[in-house]
Amino acid sequence: MEKRPFRIATSLDDVIKAYLVRAIVFMEEQRVAYAEEIDEFEHSALHILGEIEGEPFAAGRIRFLGEYAKLERIAVRKEYRGRGLGHDLVNYMMQVAREKGFRKFKMHAQAHLSDFYGVHGFRTKGDIFQEANIDHYLMVYEEE
């Protein structure tokens, strides 16, 4: 079975790898401008890295906002998609937040991924909106 390692980015090297995954997916593939992809929350967010045999393939970040853990910048490189790694990444991010005491989660999900996040218990709230010229929904999950 293929190893699916995710970890909290704890070194500059880890953070650089996470940024590279995001640059490939969001800036190159989805044409998001650097000024929109990299923001003022980079230094206060908890960054997550996925790596297989030294190759970074996934990234995400978590911000802790009041009673919510906000999952953001969730990205899996194209050649690693279709293997369940995206779901593994979301599960890992939620587990990290749970270990910090969070039971409520939110995200700004790209609209075409609302069913993907729905598998994890997220539900859309409100109307569709634009972020980085991409349709998004606010999605929320609150554990009982």
WOZI-V688502 format. One record per residue. N is the residue number from 0. SS is DSSP state (@ for helix, = for strand, . for the rest). BURIAL is # if it has 16 or more other C-alpha atoms within 10 Angstrom, else .. Layout:
<<N	SS	BURIAL> <N	SS	BURIAL>>
This chain:
<<0	.	.> <1	.	.> <2	.	.> <3	.	.> <4	=	.> <5	=	#> <6	=	#> <7	=	#> <8	.	#> <9	.	.> <10	.	.> <11	@	.> <12	@	.> <13	@	#> <14	@	#> <15	@	.> <16	@	#> <17	@	#> <18	@	#> <19	@	#> <20	@	#> <21	@	#> <22	@	#> <23	@	#> <24	@	#> <25	@	#> <26	@	#> <27	@	.> <28	@	.> <29	.	.> <30	.	.> <31	.	#> <32	.	.> <33	@	.> <34	@	.> <35	@	.> <36	@	#> <37	.	.> <38	.	.> <39	.	.> <40	.	.> <41	.	.> <42	.	.> <43	.	.> <44	.	#> <45	=	#> <46	=	#> <47	=	#> <48	=	#> <49	=	#> <50	=	#> <51	=	.> <52	.	.> <53	.	.> <54	=	.> <55	=	#> <56	=	#> <57	=	#> <58	=	#> <59	=	#> <60	=	#> <61	=	#> <62	=	#> <63	=	#> <64	=	.> <65	.	.> <66	.	.> <67	=	#> <68	=	#> <69	=	#> <70	=	#> <71	=	#> <72	=	#> <73	=	#> <74	=	#> <75	=	#> <76	.	#> <77	@	.> <78	@	.> <79	@	.> <80	.	.> <81	.	.> <82	.	.> <83	.	.> <84	@	#> <85	@	#> <86	@	.> <87	@	.> <88	@	#> <89	@	#> <90	@	.> <91	@	#> <92	@	#> <93	@	#> <94	@	.> <95	@	#> <96	@	#> <97	@	.> <98	@	.> <99	.	.> <100	.	.> <101	.	#> <102	.	#> <103	=	#> <104	=	#> <105	=	#> <106	=	#> <107	=	#> <108	=	#> <109	=	#> <110	@	#> <111	@	.> <112	@	.> <113	@	#> <114	@	.> <115	@	.> <116	@	#> <117	@	.> <118	.	.> <119	.	.> <120	.	.> <121	.	#> <122	=	#> <123	=	#> <124	=	.> <125	=	.> <126	=	.> <127	=	#> <128	=	.> <129	=	.> <130	=	.> <131	.	.> <132	.	.> <133	=	.> <134	=	.> <135	=	#> <136	=	#> <137	=	#> <138	=	#> <139	=	#> <140	=	#> <141	=	.> <142	.	.> <143	.	.>>
